[in-house]
């Protein structure tokens, strides 16, 4: 008989291996139990129709910031039953392609048609309704009991047609709570589009939250994609969802409810989220803050009884709030404390009219500040004495109500170039007073002028300033930031600013002169779709050119290229415009699904030529004008203006977005049978507080704008003055 010999070390390990095996077995058993417990509440969502692909905003993970393409998936997505009477909550990401049909299957129930009844863009959620009752609902895991380090199990539905089978299961831990400005739980469980809309559960099977892609800075349906596949994901606490569910359930397919983030109506003086202090900089007119009595210069000490030391702490307590919710503040004003209780918040999308200064900024100007190209007559800038050739160096809020001037770093209020100027000025509403530091023309003295901003006028300037560009579009914009230390040698700073050799080589490649004139193009990816491009012979890569996206009327099929170029060529040369003419897929005209093809054409032109991002204009006639509306409203991250001619705005436009300015010039013929419908569209835009102008061709019906020379020339001047602020 043989006896196996074991070392003492091996004998000690045997119990440890046994314990590990027991733990693995227990963990596996617990995860399977979580899947089985929640399977009855987890719905499979399928969609048909809509757009084949959607281009998102810039991907911050890519050095080149390239656009991101989301193709319509062929698989199922996930939803969570939140009410027994047929209400399913899911992620808005599941509907980025604007599907025409949505189908939901709850285990044990037949497949049902679903309709969208509510959305919550602040948390990327959509509520669906199906005509079924008696559905099972999950057990809630209380927010207060969610702990960092606890098990987190992400569940979702796949293409498996048998819903009796367990859902997909991915395990991890809770890695953080109170994320995305207090709106989400963070976990490292594998989270992807398969389980977007599914539950994030604890090891006991209770549901902690709804899995969503979510962003701290955006509320579009593509927000949060930058977190995909980076090792973490987010879920909105189910407890928070159930608080707002009654309001969302009030929506109908015909009139869905949209929850909006709460807006107080203030900006802060401190330069970033983490600088000590929460000092009110500006208070928007008619905002909840103004109505409550909050004033510029007030230092916020508490929000809802919780002390705050910086903007980050303030926002973590404020950002989770919705429109119509209440907030209480304690502020320090001079030597006293003031309390403001139960301030009712407005909707975050309620547009606060940006103030109008009245200057045409010089384009392609990379230096600190911006040169004034021209001054709008009788504007606030004109009344303050700003003149063409002056250089605006800083824009700062003017303390009001006797508040002392704040101590700010020397670089506060600085900017470089036109685009940074436009970003800076849009933060100040109508009737606010700003201090602008102006260096007079020709290197003269520097003055500080106090200017009260007005409303943007509807009149288009009769004559534009001739010189519009410094012709330095390819020159890097100077950085605005902390001033260099005195002991830093200037030579070292100069070295840091020198472009790298590789960059110089790339610049040399760009010296090749691009094609000019009219040429026909083929769309990306071998789609067979054609479009034309016209580039004036005067094209210079160092000048940023506006881009007019011409969307032809029905029946033209892109055959109007020669006519449009003949008409537009002198204006393209004078005002630095390039034209692109996509072609509709059918003789009857455009459909919404062709938007992605148009954006593909636009991207090809933007990568080949120097395009001014502030002057990308969708312009069309008839059904092409309708498409111009659609392109502008749904692709405002690229399209900054629309000029529809003889076109009806088919539906209510989306709310304006503060950091994506979008303007309209609506044109109609007085003799057009649909002129009243065109006017109704203009009315919808103004009700939403979009900057919009209406012009009528008195002797025209359905003709193009060149039938009325005065309106046509005014339209061209309007296109060239889109950066007037």
C-alpha positions in Angstrom: 0.0 0.0 0.0 1.4 3.3 -1.1 1.0 6.4 1.0 1.1 9.8 -0.8 3.4 12.3 1.1 2.4 16.0 1.4 4.6 18.8 2.6 3.5 20.9 5.5 3.0 23.8 3.1 0.7 21.7 0.9 -1.3 20.5 3.9 -1.8 24.2 5.0 -3.0 25.2 1.5 -5.7 22.5 1.2 -8.2 24.3 3.5 -7.5 27.6 1.6 -8.2 26.1 -1.8 -11.4 24.6 -0.3 -12.4 28.0 1.0 -11.8 29.7 -2.3 -13.8 27.1 -4.1 -16.7 27.6 -1.6 -16.5 31.4 -2.2 -16.5 30.9 -6.0 -19.5 28.5 -5.8 -21.4 30.9 -3.5 -20.7 33.9 -5.7 -21.8 32.0 -8.8 -24.9 30.8 -7.1 -25.7 34.4 -5.8 -25.3 35.9 -9.3 -27.5 33.3 -10.9 -30.1 34.1 -8.2 -29.9 37.8 -9.0 -30.5 37.1 -12.7 -33.4 34.8 -12.0 -35.0 37.2 -9.5 -34.9 40.2 -11.9 -35.6 38.4 -15.2 -39.4 39.0 -14.9 -38.9 42.8 -14.8 -36.3 43.0 -17.6 -37.9 43.7 -21.0 -36.4 43.2 -24.4 -36.7 46.2 -26.7 -36.5 46.1 -30.5 -36.7 48.9 -32.9 -37.2 49.2 -36.7 -36.9 52.1 -39.2 -35.3 55.4 -38.6 -31.7 56.4 -39.5 -29.1 53.8 -40.4 -26.4 55.8 -38.7 -25.9 58.8 -36.5 -22.9 61.0 -36.2 -22.1 62.1 -32.7 -20.1 65.0 -31.3 -16.3 65.1 -31.0 -14.7 62.2 -29.2 -12.5 63.6 -26.5 -10.4 60.4 -26.4 -9.2 61.0 -30.0 -6.3 63.5 -30.6 -7.9 64.6 -33.8 -11.3 65.0 -32.2 -12.9 63.1 -35.0 -16.6 62.6 -35.2 -18.0 59.4 -33.9 -20.4 57.2 -36.0 -23.1 55.2 -34.3 -24.6 52.7 -36.6 -28.1 51.4 -35.9 -27.7 48.1 -34.1 -29.3 44.9 -35.2 -29.6 43.5 -31.7 -32.1 43.9 -28.8 -31.7 46.5 -26.1 -33.1 46.5 -22.6 -35.8 48.1 -20.5 -36.9 47.9 -16.9 -40.5 47.6 -15.8 -41.1 50.5 -13.3 -44.9 50.4 -13.1 -47.3 47.4 -13.2 -49.6 49.2 -15.7 -47.2 48.9 -18.7 -44.6 51.5 -18.1 -41.0 50.6 -19.1 -38.0 52.8 -18.4 -35.0 52.6 -20.6 -32.0 54.6 -21.9 -32.5 57.3 -24.5 -29.4 56.0 -26.2 -31.5 53.2 -27.5 -33.4 55.6 -29.8 -30.7 57.7 -31.3 -31.7 56.6 -34.8 -35.3 57.9 -34.3 -36.9 54.5 -35.0 -40.4 54.5 -36.5 -41.5 51.5 -34.5 -40.7 50.2 -31.0 -41.6 46.8 -29.7 -41.3 45.6 -26.1 -41.5 42.0 -24.8 -41.8 41.4 -21.1 -41.2 37.8 -20.0 -44.4 35.8 -19.9 -46.3 38.4 -22.0 -46.8 38.8 -25.8 -44.7 41.2 -27.8 -46.3 44.7 -27.7 -46.0 48.0 -29.5 -44.5 50.7 -27.3 -44.8 54.5 -27.5 -42.6 57.1 -26.0 -44.5 59.1 -23.3 -41.7 60.9 -21.5 -38.0 61.7 -21.6 -35.5 62.9 -19.0 -32.5 64.3 -20.9 -30.8 65.2 -17.7 -30.3 61.5 -16.9 -30.6 60.1 -20.5 -33.8 58.1 -19.8 -37.0 57.5 -21.9 -40.3 56.1 -20.5 -42.2 53.8 -22.8 -45.9 52.7 -22.5 -47.3 49.3 -23.6 -50.9 48.2 -23.5 -50.4 45.6 -20.8 -51.2 45.5 -17.0 -50.3 43.4 -14.1 -46.6 43.5 -14.8 -44.1 42.6 -12.0 -42.0 45.4 -10.6 -38.5 45.2 -9.0 -37.6 45.7 -5.3 -35.7 49.0 -4.7 -32.2 49.1 -3.1 -32.3 52.4 -1.0 -29.7 55.0 -2.0 -28.5 55.4 1.6 -27.6 51.7 1.7 -25.5 51.7 -1.5 -21.8 51.4 -0.4 -18.6 51.7 -2.3 -17.0 48.2 -2.7 -20.3 46.4 -2.7 -21.2 43.9 -5.5 -22.8 45.4 -8.6 -24.5 43.1 -11.2 -25.5 44.6 -14.6 -28.3 42.8 -16.4 -29.5 43.1 -19.9 -31.3 41.4 -22.8 -29.7 40.0 -25.9 -31.0 38.5 -29.2 -31.9 35.3 -27.4 -35.6 34.8 -28.4 -36.3 32.8 -25.3 -37.0 35.2 -22.5 -37.4 32.4 -20.1 -33.6 32.1 -20.2 -31.6 34.3 -17.8 -30.6 37.8 -18.9 -27.0 38.6 -19.6 -25.0 39.1 -16.4 -21.9 41.1 -15.8 -20.4 41.4 -12.3 -18.4 44.1 -10.7 -18.4 46.5 -7.7 -19.7 49.9 -6.9 -16.7 52.1 -7.4 -18.3 55.4 -6.5 -21.5 57.1 -5.6 -22.9 60.6 -6.1 -21.3 60.8 -9.6 -22.1 63.1 -12.6 -23.0 66.0 -10.3 -24.9 63.8 -7.8 -27.1 62.0 -10.4 -25.5 58.6 -10.8 -23.9 55.5 -9.3 -20.6 54.3 -10.7 -19.7 50.7 -11.2 -17.0 48.7 -13.0 -19.3 46.0 -14.2 -19.2 45.6 -17.9 -21.7 48.1 -19.3 -22.5 48.4 -23.0 -25.5 49.1 -25.3 -26.8 45.6 -24.6 -27.6 46.5 -21.0 -28.3 50.2 -21.4 -31.7 50.5 -19.9 -31.3 47.5 -17.7 -30.9 47.3 -14.0 -27.8 47.5 -11.8 -28.5 45.2 -8.9 -27.0 44.4 -5.5 -25.9 40.8 -4.6 -29.3 40.3 -2.9 -31.1 41.1 -6.2 -32.6 44.5 -5.2 -32.3 47.1 -8.0 -29.9 49.9 -7.3 -30.4 51.9 -10.5 -31.1 52.0 -14.3 -28.0 51.7 -16.5 -27.5 54.6 -18.8 -24.7 56.4 -20.6 -24.7 59.8 -19.0 -22.5 62.9 -19.2 -21.7 65.8 -16.8 -21.8 68.3 -19.6 -24.3 67.3 -22.2 -28.0 66.3 -22.5 -28.1 65.0 -26.1 -29.1 61.4 -26.9 -25.4 60.7 -27.6 -24.2 62.1 -24.3 -22.0 59.8 -22.3 -20.6 57.7 -25.2 -17.1 58.8 -24.2 -17.4 56.6 -21.2 -18.2 53.5 -23.2 -15.6 50.7 -22.9 -13.4 52.6 -20.4 -13.9 50.3 -17.5 -16.7 52.2 -15.7 -20.4 52.8 -16.3 -23.2 54.7 -14.6 -26.7 54.0 -13.3 -29.4 56.4 -12.2 -30.6 55.4 -8.7 -34.0 53.7 -9.0 -35.2 55.6 -5.9 -34.7 58.8 -7.8 -36.5 57.5 -10.8 -39.6 56.5 -8.8 -39.7 60.1 -7.4 -40.2 61.6 -10.8 -42.2 58.7 -12.3 -45.6 60.1 -11.5 -44.8 63.3 -13.6 -43.4 61.3 -16.5 -46.5 59.0 -16.5 -48.6 62.1 -17.3 -47.2 62.1 -20.8 -48.9 60.7 -23.9 -47.6 59.6 -27.3 -49.2 62.8 -28.7 -47.8 65.0 -26.0 -44.8 63.5 -24.2 -43.4 65.0 -21.1 -39.8 66.2 -21.0 -38.2 66.7 -17.6 -35.8 69.6 -17.6 -32.9 70.4 -15.2 -33.5 73.2 -12.7 -32.1 76.6 -13.6 -31.3 79.3 -11.0 -30.0 82.0 -13.4 -26.6 82.9 -12.0 -23.0 82.7 -13.2 -20.0 82.6 -10.8 -17.0 84.8 -10.5 -14.4 82.1 -9.7 -12.5 80.8 -12.7 -13.1 77.1 -12.1 -15.1 74.5 -10.1 -12.4 74.1 -7.4 -11.3 77.7 -6.6 -12.4 78.7 -3.1 -15.6 80.7 -3.1 -19.0 80.6 -4.8 -19.5 84.3 -5.7 -22.4 85.3 -7.8 -21.1 87.0 -10.9 -24.2 87.8 -12.9 -27.9 87.4 -12.3 -30.1 86.9 -15.4 -33.1 89.1 -15.8 -36.5 87.4 -14.9 -34.6 84.4 -13.5 -35.5 82.6 -10.3 -32.5 84.1 -8.6 -33.4 87.7 -9.6 -37.0 87.2 -8.5 -35.8 85.9 -5.1 -33.5 88.9 -4.6 -30.1 87.3 -5.2 -27.5 89.9 -6.3 -24.1 90.0 -8.0 -21.4 89.9 -5.4 -23.3 87.6 -3.1 -21.1 84.8 -1.7 -23.1 81.6 -1.4 -22.4 79.8 1.9 -25.1 77.1 2.0 -27.5 75.4 -0.3 -30.5 73.5 1.3 -28.7 73.7 4.6 -25.5 72.2 3.4 -22.3 74.4 3.5 -20.4 74.8 0.2 -16.9 76.0 -0.3 -16.6 76.0 -4.1 -18.6 75.6 -7.2 -18.1 71.8 -7.3 -19.7 71.4 -3.9 -22.5 73.7 -4.9 -23.2 71.9 -8.2 -23.2 68.4 -6.5 -26.1 69.6 -4.5 -27.8 71.7 -7.2 -27.5 69.7 -10.4 -29.8 66.8 -9.4 -32.7 69.2 -9.2 -35.4 69.5 -11.8 -37.5 72.4 -13.1 -40.2 73.5 -10.5 -38.2 72.0 -7.6 -37.3 74.3 -4.7 -33.9 75.4 -3.5 -32.9 77.4 -0.4 -29.7 79.6 -0.2 -27.7 81.4 2.5 -25.4 84.1 1.1 -23.0 86.6 2.6 -23.6 90.1 1.4 -21.1 92.6 2.7 -20.9 92.0 6.4 -24.4 90.4 6.7 -26.0 87.0 5.9 -29.1 86.8 3.8 -31.4 83.7 3.5 -33.5 82.9 0.5 -36.0 80.1 1.1 -37.9 77.9 -1.4 -36.7 79.5 -4.7 -38.7 77.8 -7.4 -36.4 76.7 -10.3 -37.0 77.4 -13.9 -36.3 74.9 -16.7 -32.6 74.8 -17.8 -33.7 75.2 -21.5 -35.6 78.4 -20.8 -33.6 80.6 -23.1 -32.1 83.7 -21.5 -31.6 86.2 -24.3 -27.9 86.7 -24.8 -26.9 90.4 -24.8 -25.8 92.3 -27.9 -22.6 94.3 -27.9 -22.7 95.3 -31.6 -19.3 94.5 -33.0 -18.2 92.5 -36.1 -15.1 90.6 -34.9 -12.1 90.2 -37.2 -11.8 86.6 -38.4 -8.6 84.4 -38.5 -7.0 86.6 -35.8 -5.0 84.3 -33.4 -3.7 87.1 -31.2 -4.9 87.8 -27.6 -8.2 89.6 -27.8 -9.9 90.3 -31.0 -9.8 93.2 -33.5 -13.0 95.0 -34.2 -13.8 94.6 -37.9 -16.8 96.9 -37.7 -19.4 98.4 -35.3 -23.2 98.1 -35.8 -24.8 101.5 -35.9 -26.4 102.8 -32.7 -25.4 99.6 -30.9 -24.1 99.5 -27.3 -20.6 99.3 -28.6 -21.1 102.3 -30.9 -22.6 104.4 -28.0 -19.6 103.4 -25.8 -17.2 104.7 -28.4 -15.8 101.4 -29.8 -14.4 101.9 -33.3 -13.2 99.7 -36.1 -9.5 98.8 -35.6 -9.8 98.8 -31.8 -8.8 95.5 -30.1 -11.0 94.2 -27.3 -8.7 92.5 -24.8 -11.0 91.5 -22.0 -14.7 91.1 -21.1 -15.6 91.1 -17.4 -18.9 91.5 -15.6 -19.5 95.0 -14.0 -20.3 94.6 -10.3 -23.9 95.9 -9.6 -25.8 97.2 -6.7 -22.7 98.8 -5.1 -20.9 95.5 -4.8 -17.1 95.9 -4.4 -15.0 95.1 -7.4 -13.6 91.5 -7.0 -9.9 90.7 -6.8 -9.3 88.7 -10.0 -6.1 87.3 -11.5 -4.5 89.3 -14.3 -5.7 86.9 -17.0 -9.4 87.0 -15.9 -11.6 87.9 -18.8 -9.0 87.3 -21.4 -9.6 85.5 -24.7 -7.8 84.9 -28.0 -9.4 85.1 -31.4 -13.0 85.5 -32.6 -14.3 82.1 -31.5 -13.2 82.6 -27.9 -14.7 86.1 -28.0 -18.1 84.7 -29.1 -18.0 82.2 -26.3 -17.2 84.9 -23.8 -19.9 87.4 -24.8 -22.7 84.8 -24.9 -22.5 84.4 -21.2 -23.9 87.9 -20.6 -27.7 88.4 -20.9 -29.6 91.4 -22.2 -29.4 94.5 -19.9 -26.3 93.2 -18.1 -23.4 95.6 -17.8 -19.9 94.5 -18.8 -16.5 96.1 -18.6 -14.5 95.7 -21.8 -10.8 96.5 -22.0 -10.1 98.1 -25.4 -6.7 98.9 -26.9 -7.2 101.7 -29.4 -6.4 101.4 -33.1 -2.8 101.4 -34.1 -1.4 100.5 -30.7 -3.0 103.4 -28.9 -3.8 103.7 -25.3 -5.9 101.0 -23.4 -9.2 102.1 -22.0 -11.9 100.3 -19.9 -15.4 100.9 -21.1 -18.6 100.0 -19.2 -21.3 98.8 -21.7 -24.9 97.8 -21.0 -25.8 95.0 -23.5 -28.9 95.3 -25.6 -31.2 93.0 -27.7 -30.0 91.6 -31.0 -31.6 93.8 -33.7 -33.7 92.3 -36.6 -32.3 94.7 -39.1 -29.5 93.5 -41.3 -26.7 96.0 -41.8 -27.0 97.8 -45.1 -23.2 97.6 -45.8 -20.7 95.2 -44.3 -17.1 96.2 -43.4 -15.0 95.2 -46.4 -12.1 93.6 -44.6 -13.2 90.5 -42.7 -10.1 88.4 -42.1 -6.5 88.6 -40.9 -5.7 85.7 -43.2 -4.1 83.8 -40.4 -6.5 80.8 -40.2 -3.6 78.3 -40.1 -1.8 80.1 -37.3 -2.3 78.5 -33.9 -4.3 80.7 -31.5 -2.3 82.1 -28.6 -3.1 80.3 -25.3 -5.0 82.2 -22.6 -3.9 81.1 -19.1 -1.8 81.9 -16.1 0.9 84.4 -16.7 4.5 83.1 -16.8 6.5 83.5 -13.6 8.9 86.4 -13.5 11.9 84.1 -13.0 11.1 82.0 -16.1 13.6 82.9 -18.9 11.8 84.3 -21.9 13.9 82.1 -24.1 12.5 79.0 -22.5 9.0 80.2 -23.1 9.8 80.9 -26.7 11.1 77.4 -27.1 7.9 75.9 -25.8 5.9 77.9 -28.3 7.9 76.7 -31.3 6.0 74.2 -33.4 7.5 70.7 -33.5 9.4 69.5 -36.6 6.7 66.9 -37.2 4.1 69.7 -37.2 6.1 71.7 -39.7 6.2 68.7 -42.0 2.5 68.3 -41.8 2.1 72.0 -42.6 4.2 71.5 -45.6 1.9 68.8 -46.9 -1.0 71.2 -46.5 0.7 73.7 -48.9 -0.7 71.7 -51.9 -3.3 73.9 -53.5 -6.8 72.4 -53.3 -9.1 72.3 -56.3 -11.3 75.3 -57.0 -14.2 75.8 -59.3 -17.2 73.5 -59.6 -16.6 69.8 -59.4 -18.8 66.7 -58.9 -18.1 64.4 -56.0 -19.0 60.9 -54.8 -20.1 60.3 -51.2 -18.0 58.4 -48.7 -18.1 54.6 -48.4 -19.1 53.9 -52.0 -22.7 54.7 -51.4 -23.2 56.0 -54.9 -24.7 59.2 -53.6 -23.4 62.2 -55.5 -23.0 65.9 -54.6 -21.3 69.0 -56.0 -18.9 71.5 -54.5 -18.1 75.0 -55.7 -14.9 76.7 -54.4 -14.2 80.2 -55.6 -10.9 80.8 -57.5 -10.0 83.3 -54.8 -9.8 80.5 -52.2 -6.9 80.9 -49.7 -6.4 78.3 -47.0 -5.4 81.0 -44.6 -8.9 82.5 -44.8 -11.8 80.6 -43.1 -14.7 80.3 -45.5 -18.3 80.0 -44.7 -20.1 76.9 -46.0 -23.5 77.1 -47.6 -25.2 73.7 -47.7 -27.7 74.0 -50.6 -30.6 71.6 -50.4 -32.3 71.6 -53.8 -36.1 71.7 -54.3 -38.1 68.6 -55.5 -37.5 67.6 -59.0 -34.0 69.1 -59.4 -31.9 66.1 -58.3 -28.8 68.3 -58.0 -29.1 69.4 -61.7 -29.2 73.1 -60.5 -25.5 73.2 -59.8 -24.6 75.3 -62.8 -27.5 77.8 -62.2 -26.6 78.1 -58.5 -22.9 78.6 -59.2 -23.6 81.2 -61.9 -25.7 83.1 -59.4 -23.5 82.7 -56.3 -20.0 82.9 -57.7 -19.4 86.7 -57.2 -20.8 86.5 -53.7 -18.7 83.5 -52.8 -15.6 85.5 -53.9 -16.5 88.6 -52.1 -17.7 87.1 -48.8 -15.5 84.0 -48.7 -18.1 81.3 -49.1 -17.9 77.7 -50.4 -21.0 75.9 -51.5 -21.9 72.2 -51.3 -24.9 70.7 -53.0 -26.0 67.2 -51.8 -28.4 65.2 -54.0 -31.7 63.8 -52.7 -32.3 60.1 -53.3 -35.7 60.6 -54.9 -37.2 63.1 -57.4 -39.9 63.9 -54.8 -37.2 65.4 -52.5 -35.6 64.9 -49.2 -36.5 62.6 -46.3 -35.1 62.8 -42.8 -33.1 59.6 -43.2 -30.8 61.4 -45.7 -29.5 63.7 -43.0 -26.5 61.5 -42.3 -25.6 61.4 -46.0 -25.7 65.2 -46.0 -23.5 65.4 -42.9 -21.1 63.0 -44.6 -20.8 65.4 -47.6 -20.3 68.3 -45.3 -17.5 66.5 -43.4 -15.7 65.7 -46.6 -15.7 69.4 -47.5 -14.7 70.5 -44.0 -11.7 68.2 -44.1 -10.5 69.5 -47.5 -10.9 73.2 -47.0 -10.6 75.8 -44.2 -14.2 76.2 -43.1 -15.5 78.8 -40.6 -17.4 76.9 -37.9 -19.6 79.9 -37.2 -20.9 80.2 -40.7 -22.1 76.8 -41.7 -25.5 77.4 -43.2 -28.3 75.0 -44.3 -30.1 76.7 -47.2 -32.9 75.2 -49.2 -36.1 75.8 -51.2 -39.5 74.0 -50.8 -38.9 70.5 -49.6 -35.2 71.5 -49.5 -36.1 74.3 -47.1 -37.9 71.8 -44.9 -34.7 69.7 -44.9 -32.7 72.9 -44.0 -34.9 73.3 -40.9 -34.3 69.6 -40.0 -30.6 69.7 -40.5 -30.2 72.9 -38.4 -32.3 71.7 -35.5 -30.9 68.2 -35.4 -27.3 68.9 -36.3 -26.7 72.2 -34.5 -23.3 71.0 -33.4 -22.2 71.7 -37.0 -25.0 73.7 -38.6 -25.2 77.2 -37.1 -27.8 78.9 -39.3 -30.7 78.0 -41.6 -32.3 79.9 -44.5 -35.4 78.0 -45.6 -37.2 79.5 -48.6 -40.9 78.9 -49.2 -40.8 76.0 -46.6 -43.0 74.9 -43.8 -41.6 74.0 -40.4 -43.3 70.6 -40.1 -43.1 70.2 -36.3 -42.3 72.1 -33.1 -38.6 72.7 -32.9 -36.4 71.5 -30.1 -35.5 73.8 -27.3 -32.5 76.1 -28.0 -29.2 75.1 -26.5 -27.2 77.8 -24.8 -23.7 76.8 -26.1 -24.9 75.9 -29.6 -26.2 79.2 -31.0 -28.6 78.6 -34.0 -30.2 81.4 -36.0 -32.8 81.5 -38.8 -33.7 83.7 -41.7 -37.1 82.6 -43.0 -38.1 83.7 -46.5 -41.4 83.4 -48.3 -43.1 84.7 -51.4 -46.1 86.9 -50.7 -48.0 85.2 -53.5 -47.1 81.7 -52.4 -50.3 79.7 -51.4 -48.5 78.4 -48.3 -47.2 81.8 -47.1 -49.3 81.7 -43.9 -47.9 78.3 -43.1 -44.4 79.6 -43.6 -45.2 82.5 -41.2 -46.5 80.0 -38.7 -43.1 78.2 -38.7 -41.4 81.5 -38.0 -43.8 82.1 -35.1 -42.8 78.7 -33.6 -39.2 79.7 -33.7 -39.7 83.0 -32.0 -41.9 81.3 -29.3 -38.9 79.1 -28.6 -36.7 82.3 -28.5 -34.5 81.4 -31.4 -32.9 84.4 -33.0 -35.0 84.6 -36.2 -35.8 87.1 -38.9 -38.7 86.8 -41.5 -38.5 88.4 -44.9 -41.1 88.4 -47.7 -40.6 88.8 -51.4 -43.5 91.0 -52.3 -44.0 90.1 -56.0 -43.0 86.4 -55.8 -44.7 83.1 -55.2 -42.6 79.9 -55.2 -39.6 81.4 -57.0 -36.0 81.4 -55.6 -34.7 84.4 -53.7 -32.9 85.9 -56.6 -36.4 86.8 -58.0 -36.2 89.7 -55.4 -32.8 91.3 -55.6 -33.1 93.3 -52.4 -34.1 90.3 -50.3 -31.3 88.2 -52.0 -28.6 90.7 -51.2 -29.9 91.1 -47.7 -29.8 87.4 -47.3 -26.1 87.3 -48.3 -25.2 90.1 -45.9 -27.0 88.2 -43.1 -25.0 85.1 -43.9 -21.8 87.0 -43.7 -22.8 88.7 -40.3 -23.5 85.5 -38.4 -20.7 86.3 -36.0 -22.0 89.8 -35.2 -22.4 90.1 -31.4 
